[in-house]
């Protein structure tokens, strides 16, 4: 089985391309889950990117609880 790499792109609203949509989606995730703070904001951005990967995406994290809330059922969250 091959290895897949996820590339994280800037989430600034000023960035070109799909970054503003990713930023808006990350903000929505934070609002839906009630999570807040800079660590959760970074996690939400990562959750949006992971959620847009092909089926079977796995996210390794030290914060399985919050990332599980942010990622939803489409991403397998594994605690380190």
PDB file of N, CA, C and O in Angstrom, chain B, residues numbered from 101:
ATOM      1  N   UNK B 101       0.838  -1.170   0.000  1.00  0.00           N
ATOM      2  CA  UNK B 101       0.000   0.000   0.000  1.00  0.00           C
ATOM      3  C   UNK B 101       0.887   1.239   0.000  1.00  0.00           C
ATOM      4  O   UNK B 101       1.798   1.347   0.821  1.00  0.00           O
ATOM      5  N   UNK B 102       0.631   2.174  -0.913  1.00  0.00           N
ATOM      6  CA  UNK B 102       1.442   3.375  -1.034  1.00  0.00           C
ATOM      7  C   UNK B 102       1.150   4.391   0.051  1.00  0.00           C
ATOM      8  O   UNK B 102       0.118   4.336   0.720  1.00  0.00           O
ATOM      9  N   UNK B 103       2.053   5.295   0.206  1.00  0.00           N
ATOM     10  CA  UNK B 103       1.906   6.343   1.201  1.00  0.00           C
ATOM     11  C   UNK B 103       1.391   7.603   0.508  1.00  0.00           C
ATOM     12  O   UNK B 103       1.850   7.947  -0.581  1.00  0.00           O
ATOM     13  N   UNK B 104       0.442   8.287   1.135  1.00  0.00           N
ATOM     14  CA  UNK B 104      -0.097   9.520   0.583  1.00  0.00           C
ATOM     15  C   UNK B 104       0.273  10.679   1.500  1.00  0.00           C
ATOM     16  O   UNK B 104       0.174  10.567   2.722  1.00  0.00           O
ATOM     17  N   UNK B 105       0.691  11.770   0.921  1.00  0.00           N
ATOM     18  CA  UNK B 105       1.089  12.939   1.679  1.00  0.00           C
ATOM     19  C   UNK B 105       0.026  14.013   1.508  1.00  0.00           C
ATOM     20  O   UNK B 105      -0.429  14.276   0.395  1.00  0.00           O
ATOM     21  N   UNK B 106      -0.365  14.630   2.614  1.00  0.00           N
ATOM     22  CA  UNK B 106      -1.310  15.739   2.563  1.00  0.00           C
ATOM     23  C   UNK B 106      -0.507  17.025   2.645  1.00  0.00           C
ATOM     24  O   UNK B 106       0.285  17.210   3.569  1.00  0.00           O
ATOM     25  N   UNK B 107      -0.707  17.903   1.695  1.00  0.00           N
ATOM     26  CA  UNK B 107      -0.031  19.198   1.708  1.00  0.00           C
ATOM     27  C   UNK B 107      -0.964  20.233   2.313  1.00  0.00           C
ATOM     28  O   UNK B 107      -2.085  20.411   1.838  1.00  0.00           O
ATOM     29  N   UNK B 108      -0.516  20.911   3.348  1.00  0.00           N
ATOM     30  CA  UNK B 108      -1.307  21.964   3.975  1.00  0.00           C
ATOM     31  C   UNK B 108      -0.989  23.285   3.296  1.00  0.00           C
ATOM     32  O   UNK B 108       0.177  23.651   3.145  1.00  0.00           O
ATOM     33  N   UNK B 109      -2.020  23.992   2.890  1.00  0.00           N
ATOM     34  CA  UNK B 109      -1.869  25.274   2.215  1.00  0.00           C
ATOM     35  C   UNK B 109      -2.251  26.415   3.144  1.00  0.00           C
ATOM     36  O   UNK B 109      -2.942  26.195   4.138  1.00  0.00           O
ATOM     37  N   UNK B 110      -1.810  27.640   2.835  1.00  0.00           N
ATOM     38  CA  UNK B 110      -2.167  28.778   3.682  1.00  0.00           C
ATOM     39  C   UNK B 110      -3.682  28.940   3.803  1.00  0.00           C
ATOM     40  O   UNK B 110      -4.419  28.685   2.850  1.00  0.00           O
ATOM     41  N   UNK B 111      -4.131  29.361   4.968  1.00  0.00           N
ATOM     42  CA  UNK B 111      -5.565  29.532   5.182  1.00  0.00           C
ATOM     43  C   UNK B 111      -5.986  30.994   5.236  1.00  0.00           C
ATOM     44  O   UNK B 111      -7.136  31.294   5.556  1.00  0.00           O
ATOM     45  N   UNK B 112      -5.086  31.890   4.933  1.00  0.00           N
ATOM     46  CA  UNK B 112      -5.397  33.312   4.945  1.00  0.00           C
ATOM     47  C   UNK B 112      -6.479  33.621   3.917  1.00  0.00           C
ATOM     48  O   UNK B 112      -6.471  33.073   2.815  1.00  0.00           O
ATOM     49  N   UNK B 113      -7.395  34.486   4.274  1.00  0.00           N
ATOM     50  CA  UNK B 113      -8.427  34.902   3.319  1.00  0.00           C
ATOM     51  C   UNK B 113      -7.805  35.602   2.111  1.00  0.00           C
ATOM     52  O   UNK B 113      -8.401  35.628   1.035  1.00  0.00           O
ATOM     53  N   UNK B 114      -6.615  36.165   2.285  1.00  0.00           N
ATOM     54  CA  UNK B 114      -5.962  36.873   1.193  1.00  0.00           C
ATOM     55  C   UNK B 114      -5.272  35.917   0.219  1.00  0.00           C
ATOM     56  O   UNK B 114      -4.891  36.326  -0.878  1.00  0.00           O
ATOM     57  N   UNK B 115      -5.109  34.666   0.602  1.00  0.00           N
ATOM     58  CA  UNK B 115      -4.427  33.702  -0.268  1.00  0.00           C
ATOM     59  C   UNK B 115      -5.279  33.385  -1.491  1.00  0.00           C
ATOM     60  O   UNK B 115      -6.508  33.441  -1.437  1.00  0.00           O
ATOM     61  N   UNK B 116      -4.618  33.056  -2.583  1.00  0.00           N
ATOM     62  CA  UNK B 116      -5.326  32.747  -3.817  1.00  0.00           C
ATOM     63  C   UNK B 116      -5.892  31.337  -3.776  1.00  0.00           C
ATOM     64  O   UNK B 116      -5.548  30.543  -2.900  1.00  0.00           O
ATOM     65  N   UNK B 117      -6.763  31.035  -4.733  1.00  0.00           N
ATOM     66  CA  UNK B 117      -7.303  29.684  -4.876  1.00  0.00           C
ATOM     67  C   UNK B 117      -8.356  29.347  -3.850  1.00  0.00           C
ATOM     68  O   UNK B 117      -9.182  30.188  -3.495  1.00  0.00           O
ATOM     69  N   UNK B 118      -8.328  28.106  -3.367  1.00  0.00           N
ATOM     70  CA  UNK B 118      -9.361  27.600  -2.476  1.00  0.00           C
ATOM     71  C   UNK B 118      -9.136  27.893  -1.007  1.00  0.00           C
ATOM     72  O   UNK B 118      -9.949  27.497  -0.172  1.00  0.00           O
ATOM     73  N   UNK B 119      -8.049  28.579  -0.669  1.00  0.00           N
ATOM     74  CA  UNK B 119      -7.763  28.832   0.749  1.00  0.00           C
ATOM     75  C   UNK B 119      -8.891  29.562   1.472  1.00  0.00           C
ATOM     76  O   UNK B 119      -9.205  29.195   2.604  1.00  0.00           O
ATOM     77  N   UNK B 120      -9.516  30.581   0.872  1.00  0.00           N
ATOM     78  CA  UNK B 120     -10.625  31.229   1.595  1.00  0.00           C
ATOM     79  C   UNK B 120     -11.769  30.263   1.902  1.00  0.00           C
ATOM     80  O   UNK B 120     -12.386  30.358   2.962  1.00  0.00           O
ATOM     81  N   UNK B 121     -12.055  29.344   0.995  1.00  0.00           N
ATOM     82  CA  UNK B 121     -13.107  28.353   1.254  1.00  0.00           C
ATOM     83  C   UNK B 121     -12.709  27.423   2.389  1.00  0.00           C
ATOM     84  O   UNK B 121     -13.550  27.039   3.203  1.00  0.00           O
ATOM     85  N   UNK B 122     -11.417  27.054   2.451  1.00  0.00           N
ATOM     86  CA  UNK B 122     -10.944  26.208   3.545  1.00  0.00           C
ATOM     87  C   UNK B 122     -11.026  26.965   4.869  1.00  0.00           C
ATOM     88  O   UNK B 122     -11.404  26.394   5.892  1.00  0.00           O
ATOM     89  N   UNK B 123     -10.676  28.236   4.847  1.00  0.00           N
ATOM     90  CA  UNK B 123     -10.742  29.041   6.069  1.00  0.00           C
ATOM     91  C   UNK B 123     -12.181  29.150   6.552  1.00  0.00           C
ATOM     92  O   UNK B 123     -12.449  29.012   7.746  1.00  0.00           O
ATOM     93  N   UNK B 124     -13.109  29.395   5.631  1.00  0.00           N
ATOM     94  CA  UNK B 124     -14.526  29.482   6.010  1.00  0.00           C
ATOM     95  C   UNK B 124     -15.028  28.157   6.558  1.00  0.00           C
ATOM     96  O   UNK B 124     -15.788  28.131   7.526  1.00  0.00           O
ATOM     97  N   UNK B 125     -14.609  27.056   5.946  1.00  0.00           N
ATOM     98  CA  UNK B 125     -15.021  25.732   6.429  1.00  0.00           C
ATOM     99  C   UNK B 125     -14.453  25.468   7.820  1.00  0.00           C
ATOM    100  O   UNK B 125     -15.132  24.879   8.661  1.00  0.00           O
ATOM    101  N   UNK B 126     -13.221  25.894   8.072  1.00  0.00           N
ATOM    102  CA  UNK B 126     -12.608  25.708   9.391  1.00  0.00           C
ATOM    103  C   UNK B 126     -13.353  26.517  10.449  1.00  0.00           C
ATOM    104  O   UNK B 126     -13.581  26.032  11.557  1.00  0.00           O
ATOM    105  N   UNK B 127     -13.731  27.746  10.110  1.00  0.00           N
ATOM    106  CA  UNK B 127     -14.505  28.575  11.037  1.00  0.00           C
ATOM    107  C   UNK B 127     -15.843  27.911  11.337  1.00  0.00           C
ATOM    108  O   UNK B 127     -16.281  27.894  12.487  1.00  0.00           O
ATOM    109  N   UNK B 128     -16.489  27.371  10.325  1.00  0.00           N
ATOM    110  CA  UNK B 128     -17.767  26.676  10.522  1.00  0.00           C
ATOM    111  C   UNK B 128     -17.614  25.483  11.453  1.00  0.00           C
ATOM    112  O   UNK B 128     -18.459  25.258  12.319  1.00  0.00           O
ATOM    113  N   UNK B 129     -16.533  24.712  11.279  1.00  0.00           N
ATOM    114  CA  UNK B 129     -16.285  23.564  12.162  1.00  0.00           C
ATOM    115  C   UNK B 129     -16.147  24.002  13.615  1.00  0.00           C
ATOM    116  O   UNK B 129     -16.692  23.366  14.516  1.00  0.00           O
ATOM    117  N   UNK B 130     -15.420  25.086  13.835  1.00  0.00           N
ATOM    118  CA  UNK B 130     -15.241  25.588  15.201  1.00  0.00           C
ATOM    119  C   UNK B 130     -16.578  26.022  15.797  1.00  0.00           C
ATOM    120  O   UNK B 130     -16.853  25.757  16.967  1.00  0.00           O
ATOM    121  N   UNK B 131     -17.398  26.680  15.004  1.00  0.00           N
ATOM    122  CA  UNK B 131     -18.706  27.117  15.490  1.00  0.00           C
ATOM    123  C   UNK B 131     -19.605  25.921  15.793  1.00  0.00           C
ATOM    124  O   UNK B 131     -20.298  25.906  16.811  1.00  0.00           O
ATOM    125  N   UNK B 132     -19.595  24.926  14.917  1.00  0.00           N
ATOM    126  CA  UNK B 132     -20.443  23.743  15.095  1.00  0.00           C
ATOM    127  C   UNK B 132     -20.053  22.934  16.329  1.00  0.00           C
ATOM    128  O   UNK B 132     -20.915  22.394  17.023  1.00  0.00           O
ATOM    129  N   UNK B 133     -18.760  22.852  16.596  1.00  0.00           N
ATOM    130  CA  UNK B 133     -18.286  22.016  17.705  1.00  0.00           C
ATOM    131  C   UNK B 133     -18.163  22.787  19.016  1.00  0.00           C
ATOM    132  O   UNK B 133     -18.053  22.184  20.084  1.00  0.00           O
ATOM    133  N   UNK B 134     -18.183  24.119  18.939  1.00  0.00           N
ATOM    134  CA  UNK B 134     -18.027  24.927  20.143  1.00  0.00           C
ATOM    135  C   UNK B 134     -16.583  25.005  20.636  1.00  0.00           C
ATOM    136  O   UNK B 134     -16.328  25.483  21.741  1.00  0.00           O
ATOM    137  N   UNK B 135     -15.647  24.539  19.824  1.00  0.00           N
ATOM    138  CA  UNK B 135     -14.236  24.596  20.203  1.00  0.00           C
ATOM    139  C   UNK B 135     -13.685  25.973  19.889  1.00  0.00           C
ATOM    140  O   UNK B 135     -14.184  26.653  18.992  1.00  0.00           O
ATOM    141  N   UNK B 136     -12.654  26.393  20.625  1.00  0.00           N
ATOM    142  CA  UNK B 136     -12.051  27.701  20.386  1.00  0.00           C
ATOM    143  C   UNK B 136     -10.590  27.692  20.773  1.00  0.00           C
ATOM    144  O   UNK B 136     -10.111  26.758  21.416  1.00  0.00           O
ATOM    145  N   UNK B 137      -9.885  28.735  20.378  1.00  0.00           N
ATOM    146  CA  UNK B 137      -8.467  28.865  20.685  1.00  0.00           C
ATOM    147  C   UNK B 137      -7.616  28.560  19.464  1.00  0.00           C
ATOM    148  O   UNK B 137      -8.074  27.946  18.500  1.00  0.00           O
ATOM    149  N   UNK B 138      -6.347  29.009  19.528  1.00  0.00           N
ATOM    150  CA  UNK B 138      -5.479  28.856  18.358  1.00  0.00           C
ATOM    151  C   UNK B 138      -5.166  27.405  18.034  1.00  0.00           C
ATOM    152  O   UNK B 138      -5.022  27.058  16.862  1.00  0.00           O
ATOM    153  N   UNK B 139      -5.059  26.553  19.039  1.00  0.00           N
ATOM    154  CA  UNK B 139      -4.778  25.134  18.764  1.00  0.00           C
ATOM    155  C   UNK B 139      -5.955  24.484  18.041  1.00  0.00           C
ATOM    156  O   UNK B 139      -5.764  23.687  17.122  1.00  0.00           O
ATOM    157  N   UNK B 140      -7.157  24.823  18.457  1.00  0.00           N
ATOM    158  CA  UNK B 140      -8.336  24.266  17.792  1.00  0.00           C
ATOM    159  C   UNK B 140      -8.512  24.853  16.395  1.00  0.00           C
ATOM    160  O   UNK B 140      -9.008  24.173  15.497  1.00  0.00           O
ATOM    161  N   UNK B 141      -8.112  26.110  16.203  1.00  0.00           N
ATOM    162  CA  UNK B 141      -8.190  26.722  14.874  1.00  0.00           C
ATOM    163  C   UNK B 141      -7.268  25.991  13.902  1.00  0.00           C
ATOM    164  O   UNK B 141      -7.647  25.721  12.762  1.00  0.00           O
ATOM    165  N   UNK B 142      -6.070  25.675  14.353  1.00  0.00           N
ATOM    166  CA  UNK B 142      -5.129  24.912  13.518  1.00  0.00           C
ATOM    167  C   UNK B 142      -5.694  23.519  13.258  1.00  0.00           C
ATOM    168  O   UNK B 142      -5.629  23.020  12.134  1.00  0.00           O
ATOM    169  N   UNK B 143      -6.246  22.894  14.294  1.00  0.00           N
ATOM    170  CA  UNK B 143      -6.863  21.577  14.132  1.00  0.00           C
ATOM    171  C   UNK B 143      -8.022  21.599  13.161  1.00  0.00           C
ATOM    172  O   UNK B 143      -8.186  20.674  12.366  1.00  0.00           O
ATOM    173  N   UNK B 144      -8.833  22.651  13.216  1.00  0.00           N
ATOM    174  CA  UNK B 144      -9.976  22.765  12.298  1.00  0.00           C
ATOM    175  C   UNK B 144      -9.502  22.883  10.859  1.00  0.00           C
ATOM    176  O   UNK B 144     -10.087  22.281   9.958  1.00  0.00           O
ATOM    177  N   UNK B 145      -8.446  23.654  10.640  1.00  0.00           N
ATOM    178  CA  UNK B 145      -7.893  23.778   9.291  1.00  0.00           C
ATOM    179  C   UNK B 145      -7.394  22.425   8.791  1.00  0.00           C
ATOM    180  O   UNK B 145      -7.634  22.058   7.641  1.00  0.00           O
ATOM    181  N   UNK B 146      -6.715  21.698   9.637  1.00  0.00           N
ATOM    182  CA  UNK B 146      -6.226  20.369   9.272  1.00  0.00           C
ATOM    183  C   UNK B 146      -7.389  19.408   9.024  1.00  0.00           C
ATOM    184  O   UNK B 146      -7.333  18.590   8.106  1.00  0.00           O
ATOM    185  N   UNK B 147      -8.439  19.505   9.834  1.00  0.00           N
ATOM    186  CA  UNK B 147      -9.611  18.637   9.664  1.00  0.00           C
ATOM    187  C   UNK B 147     -10.283  18.883   8.319  1.00  0.00           C
ATOM    188  O   UNK B 147     -10.734  17.940   7.668  1.00  0.00           O
ATOM    189  N   UNK B 148     -10.352  20.135   7.902  1.00  0.00           N
ATOM    190  CA  UNK B 148     -10.945  20.455   6.596  1.00  0.00           C
ATOM    191  C   UNK B 148     -10.122  19.815   5.483  1.00  0.00           C
ATOM    192  O   UNK B 148     -10.676  19.201   4.572  1.00  0.00           O
ATOM    193  N   UNK B 149      -8.805  19.958   5.557  1.00  0.00           N
ATOM    194  CA  UNK B 149      -7.936  19.387   4.525  1.00  0.00           C
ATOM    195  C   UNK B 149      -8.026  17.860   4.533  1.00  0.00           C
ATOM    196  O   UNK B 149      -8.120  17.242   3.473  1.00  0.00           O
ATOM    197  N   UNK B 150      -7.998  17.253   5.713  1.00  0.00           N
ATOM    198  CA  UNK B 150      -8.094  15.786   5.806  1.00  0.00           C
ATOM    199  C   UNK B 150      -9.439  15.293   5.289  1.00  0.00           C
ATOM    200  O   UNK B 150      -9.515  14.254   4.632  1.00  0.00           O
ATOM    201  N   UNK B 151     -10.494  16.036   5.584  1.00  0.00           N
ATOM    202  CA  UNK B 151     -11.829  15.634   5.144  1.00  0.00           C
ATOM    203  C   UNK B 151     -12.020  15.680   3.645  1.00  0.00           C
ATOM    204  O   UNK B 151     -12.944  15.061   3.117  1.00  0.00           O
ATOM    205  N   UNK B 152     -11.168  16.397   2.961  1.00  0.00           N
ATOM    206  CA  UNK B 152     -11.263  16.507   1.498  1.00  0.00           C
ATOM    207  C   UNK B 152     -10.364  15.514   0.771  1.00  0.00           C
ATOM    208  O   UNK B 152     -10.267  15.538  -0.456  1.00  0.00           O
ATOM    209  N   UNK B 153      -9.708  14.639   1.533  1.00  0.00           N
ATOM    210  CA  UNK B 153      -8.851  13.619   0.936  1.00  0.00           C
ATOM    211  C   UNK B 153      -9.713  12.417   0.523  1.00  0.00           C
ATOM    212  O   UNK B 153     -10.852  12.278   0.969  1.00  0.00           O
ATOM    213  N   UNK B 154      -9.159  11.560  -0.327  1.00  0.00           N
ATOM    214  CA  UNK B 154      -9.901  10.348  -0.727  1.00  0.00           C
ATOM    215  C   UNK B 154     -10.274   9.507   0.496  1.00  0.00           C
ATOM    216  O   UNK B 154      -9.668   9.623   1.561  1.00  0.00           O
ATOM    217  N   UNK B 155     -11.269   8.672   0.315  1.00  0.00           N
ATOM    218  CA  UNK B 155     -11.742   7.795   1.402  1.00  0.00           C
ATOM    219  C   UNK B 155     -10.573   7.042   2.020  1.00  0.00           C
ATOM    220  O   UNK B 155      -9.631   6.650   1.331  1.00  0.00           O
ATOM    221  N   UNK B 156     -10.650   6.851   3.314  1.00  0.00           N
ATOM    222  CA  UNK B 156      -9.610   6.108   4.010  1.00  0.00           C
ATOM    223  C   UNK B 156      -8.524   6.994   4.598  1.00  0.00           C
ATOM    224  O   UNK B 156      -7.481   6.490   5.015  1.00  0.00           O
ATOM    225  N   UNK B 157      -8.747   8.315   4.640  1.00  0.00           N
ATOM    226  CA  UNK B 157      -7.746   9.220   5.211  1.00  0.00           C
ATOM    227  C   UNK B 157      -7.592   8.942   6.702  1.00  0.00           C
ATOM    228  O   UNK B 157      -8.572   8.702   7.407  1.00  0.00           O
ATOM    229  N   UNK B 158      -6.348   8.978   7.167  1.00  0.00           N
ATOM    230  CA  UNK B 158      -6.037   8.748   8.579  1.00  0.00           C
ATOM    231  C   UNK B 158      -5.278   9.965   9.088  1.00  0.00           C
ATOM    232  O   UNK B 158      -4.356  10.445   8.429  1.00  0.00           O
ATOM    233  N   UNK B 159      -5.662  10.465  10.257  1.00  0.00           N
ATOM    234  CA  UNK B 159      -5.004  11.609  10.862  1.00  0.00           C
ATOM    235  C   UNK B 159      -4.439  11.185  12.205  1.00  0.00           C
ATOM    236  O   UNK B 159      -5.180  10.733  13.077  1.00  0.00           O
ATOM    237  N   UNK B 160      -3.132  11.329  12.377  1.00  0.00           N
ATOM    238  CA  UNK B 160      -2.477  10.997  13.639  1.00  0.00           C
ATOM    239  C   UNK B 160      -2.372  12.265  14.471  1.00  0.00           C
ATOM    240  O   UNK B 160      -1.952  13.309  13.970  1.00  0.00           O
ATOM    241  N   UNK B 161      -2.752  12.177  15.740  1.00  0.00           N
ATOM    242  CA  UNK B 161      -2.785  13.363  16.591  1.00  0.00           C
ATOM    243  C   UNK B 161      -2.572  12.994  18.058  1.00  0.00           C
ATOM    244  O   UNK B 161      -2.778  11.849  18.461  1.00  0.00           O
ATOM    245  N   UNK B 162      -2.159  13.975  18.838  1.00  0.00           N
ATOM    246  CA  UNK B 162      -2.078  13.778  20.283  1.00  0.00           C
ATOM    247  C   UNK B 162      -3.374  14.226  20.957  1.00  0.00           C
ATOM    248  O   UNK B 162      -3.538  14.042  22.163  1.00  0.00           O
ATOM    249  N   UNK B 163      -4.295  14.813  20.188  1.00  0.00           N
ATOM    250  CA  UNK B 163      -5.572  15.287  20.718  1.00  0.00           C
ATOM    251  C   UNK B 163      -6.726  14.586  20.013  1.00  0.00           C
ATOM    252  O   UNK B 163      -7.466  15.196  19.242  1.00  0.00           O
ATOM    253  N   UNK B 164      -6.863  13.302  20.292  1.00  0.00           N
ATOM    254  CA  UNK B 164      -7.865  12.485  19.617  1.00  0.00           C
ATOM    255  C   UNK B 164      -9.283  12.992  19.859  1.00  0.00           C
ATOM    256  O   UNK B 164     -10.117  12.924  18.956  1.00  0.00           O
ATOM    257  N   UNK B 165      -9.571  13.494  21.042  1.00  0.00           N
ATOM    258  CA  UNK B 165     -10.925  13.944  21.369  1.00  0.00           C
ATOM    259  C   UNK B 165     -11.362  15.112  20.489  1.00  0.00           C
ATOM    260  O   UNK B 165     -12.380  15.022  19.804  1.00  0.00           O
ATOM    261  N   UNK B 166     -10.599  16.210  20.502  1.00  0.00           N
ATOM    262  CA  UNK B 166     -10.984  17.376  19.709  1.00  0.00           C
ATOM    263  C   UNK B 166     -10.908  17.100  18.214  1.00  0.00           C
ATOM    264  O   UNK B 166     -11.793  17.521  17.469  1.00  0.00           O
ATOM    265  N   UNK B 167      -9.873  16.406  17.761  1.00  0.00           N
ATOM    266  CA  UNK B 167      -9.754  16.131  16.331  1.00  0.00           C
ATOM    267  C   UNK B 167     -10.861  15.196  15.859  1.00  0.00           C
ATOM    268  O   UNK B 167     -11.314  15.302  14.719  1.00  0.00           O
ATOM    269  N   UNK B 168     -11.301  14.285  16.720  1.00  0.00           N
ATOM    270  CA  UNK B 168     -12.427  13.430  16.366  1.00  0.00           C
ATOM    271  C   UNK B 168     -13.692  14.236  16.163  1.00  0.00           C
ATOM    272  O   UNK B 168     -14.476  13.955  15.257  1.00  0.00           O
ATOM    273  N   UNK B 169     -13.892  15.244  17.009  1.00  0.00           N
ATOM    274  CA  UNK B 169     -15.057  16.135  16.863  1.00  0.00           C
ATOM    275  C   UNK B 169     -14.960  16.942  15.577  1.00  0.00           C
ATOM    276  O   UNK B 169     -15.957  17.127  14.880  1.00  0.00           O
ATOM    277  N   UNK B 170     -13.772  17.417  15.264  1.00  0.00           N
ATOM    278  CA  UNK B 170     -13.575  18.262  14.092  1.00  0.00           C
ATOM    279  C   UNK B 170     -13.619  17.480  12.777  1.00  0.00           C
ATOM    280  O   UNK B 170     -14.136  17.978  11.777  1.00  0.00           O
ATOM    281  N   UNK B 171     -13.085  16.273  12.774  1.00  0.00           N
ATOM    282  CA  UNK B 171     -12.975  15.500  11.523  1.00  0.00           C
ATOM    283  C   UNK B 171     -14.269  14.805  11.121  1.00  0.00           C
ATOM    284  O   UNK B 171     -14.574  14.708   9.932  1.00  0.00           O
ATOM    285  N   UNK B 172     -15.021  14.331  12.078  1.00  0.00           N
ATOM    286  CA  UNK B 172     -16.225  13.596  11.739  1.00  0.00           C
ATOM    287  C   UNK B 172     -15.910  12.189  11.263  1.00  0.00           C
ATOM    288  O   UNK B 172     -14.769  11.739  11.362  1.00  0.00           O
ATOM    289  N   UNK B 173     -16.916  11.493  10.746  1.00  0.00           N
ATOM    290  CA  UNK B 173     -16.765  10.074  10.417  1.00  0.00           C
ATOM    291  C   UNK B 173     -15.938   9.778   9.173  1.00  0.00           C
ATOM    292  O   UNK B 173     -15.545   8.630   8.965  1.00  0.00           O
ATOM    293  N   UNK B 174     -15.664  10.774   8.342  1.00  0.00           N
ATOM    294  CA  UNK B 174     -14.949  10.526   7.094  1.00  0.00           C
ATOM    295  C   UNK B 174     -13.452  10.370   7.245  1.00  0.00           C
ATOM    296  O   UNK B 174     -12.772   9.963   6.303  1.00  0.00           O
ATOM    297  N   UNK B 175     -12.929  10.689   8.422  1.00  0.00           N
ATOM    298  CA  UNK B 175     -11.487  10.610   8.658  1.00  0.00           C
ATOM    299  C   UNK B 175     -11.248   9.760   9.883  1.00  0.00           C
ATOM    300  O   UNK B 175     -11.880   9.969  10.919  1.00  0.00           O
ATOM    301  N   UNK B 176     -10.343   8.803   9.781  1.00  0.00           N
ATOM    302  CA  UNK B 176      -9.981   7.971  10.936  1.00  0.00           C
ATOM    303  C   UNK B 176      -8.936   8.718  11.751  1.00  0.00           C
ATOM    304  O   UNK B 176      -7.851   9.021  11.254  1.00  0.00           O
ATOM    305  N   UNK B 177      -9.265   9.013  12.999  1.00  0.00           N
ATOM    306  CA  UNK B 177      -8.373   9.746  13.890  1.00  0.00           C
ATOM    307  C   UNK B 177      -7.683   8.744  14.812  1.00  0.00           C
ATOM    308  O   UNK B 177      -8.337   7.961  15.502  1.00  0.00           O
ATOM    309  N   UNK B 178      -6.353   8.783  14.811  1.00  0.00           N
ATOM    310  CA  UNK B 178      -5.566   7.842  15.594  1.00  0.00           C
ATOM    311  C   UNK B 178      -4.711   8.606  16.588  1.00  0.00           C
ATOM    312  O   UNK B 178      -4.001   9.536  16.207  1.00  0.00           O
ATOM    313  N   UNK B 179      -4.771   8.231  17.846  1.00  0.00           N
ATOM    314  CA  UNK B 179      -4.003   8.890  18.900  1.00  0.00           C
ATOM    315  C   UNK B 179      -2.559   8.416  18.881  1.00  0.00           C
ATOM    316  O   UNK B 179      -2.279   7.233  18.685  1.00  0.00           O
ATOM    317  N   UNK B 180      -1.648   9.359  19.087  1.00  0.00           N
ATOM    318  CA  UNK B 180      -0.220   9.019  19.185  1.00  0.00           C
ATOM    319  C   UNK B 180       0.161   8.825  20.630  1.00  0.00           C
ATOM    320  O   UNK B 180       1.318   8.534  20.930  1.00  0.00           O
TER     321      UNK B 180
END
